[in-house]
Amino acid sequence: MNAAEVVMFKGKGLIGMEPNELSAPIDVLIELTGACNLKCMHCMANADYCSERDDSSEIQTEGELSTDELKRLIDELVEIGVVNIDLSGGEPLLRQDFFEVAEYAIGKGLNCCLLTNALKIDEEMAKRLKEVGIYKIETNLDGPNAEIYDKFRGVPGSFDLTVRAIKAIKAQNIPLRINIAFCKMLLPYYEEIIDLAVELGAIEVCLAPLRLAGRVFDFSDELWFTPTEYASALSQVMQLNKKTKAKHGDSLILIFQGNDELIPIVNPANSFAACGAGRLHCTVTPTGKVKPCPAFPDDEIFMAGDLRKQTLKAIWDASPVFQDMRNTNIPVCDTCNEEGCMGGCRIQSYWVHKGLLAGPDPFCNKAIKKEIRKVMKGQEETCLS
């Protein structure tokens, strides 16, 4: 069954792809600010670093959506049927009105997840996040110790503050997901990081793939896998997953590309495309522009619209960028038998093919599976020689 047949299978197709476009996104990620108190090597947003003095003043950067504008956006999200919002940045907790915005959204019935580097979360802050009704927090643990973590995150002391935050979040019983960047620099430390995450009480850990965006371009030699290297790393992670299960049992869920055990849970019956950007969800930038996901640069060619000029509903329904994201007519992909892949990550495809619809992601499922087979064959030949 090729991709075109999957889309039209029994007239149902994939949710969010043409001809089954949603009337509104299920989830909207709102970048509350472009400011951040870290200088991470892998930052897709290339966030503006705040000095310690600026951090303490919790400034709102000029041009960012005001409190009232954010509340009007929330009103519209509720009206059109959005279910979840993710409050992100930069670092969202630098916004002096963070709790006012979060409380307003939750009071309107939206599920509110916080995406944070967690440096500002201590026991008091964690308690306040619990009280306001944040249903889940995602933070990062990109190293097993201060030396590696602080280098990756760009600010001394960040490891200790992150560990403090994780302990405080767990003490409040707020559901927590720990993300670890899937990159060359951290690959040798995954087992140590996962063991530390479990020690801190984590039950959900995600090896989050990098996207060619923001500062990743600046640190590509240290971070970025080629497709062959990526496949080799995934084969190592698959072995690590078996080892982790033997060590920690079912107390930990390890999420990574290629963990097919999770597909029946996260995508039953392959109902959705592998990537939901512009199909199931979208991103609002700090200045109110709308784009498919955070990995897309803030260049005008990738912007679906501007909330200061249009409603989100109008942007979602009519934006040419979103229409391209939902288009199934991608060269090579239209004859592929990888159900639900739909060309993989569209922005990674763009960097190779110079168009959102010009060809497949070089890291799509089919490409990576092919590379994994090469890696495994090479390992077998090595063992036999």
Summary of the structure (lengths in Angstrom):
residues: 385
radius of gyration: 20.7
end to end distance: 38.5
largest distance: 68.4
contacts: 1276
relative contact order: 0.13
helix: 46%
strand: 14%
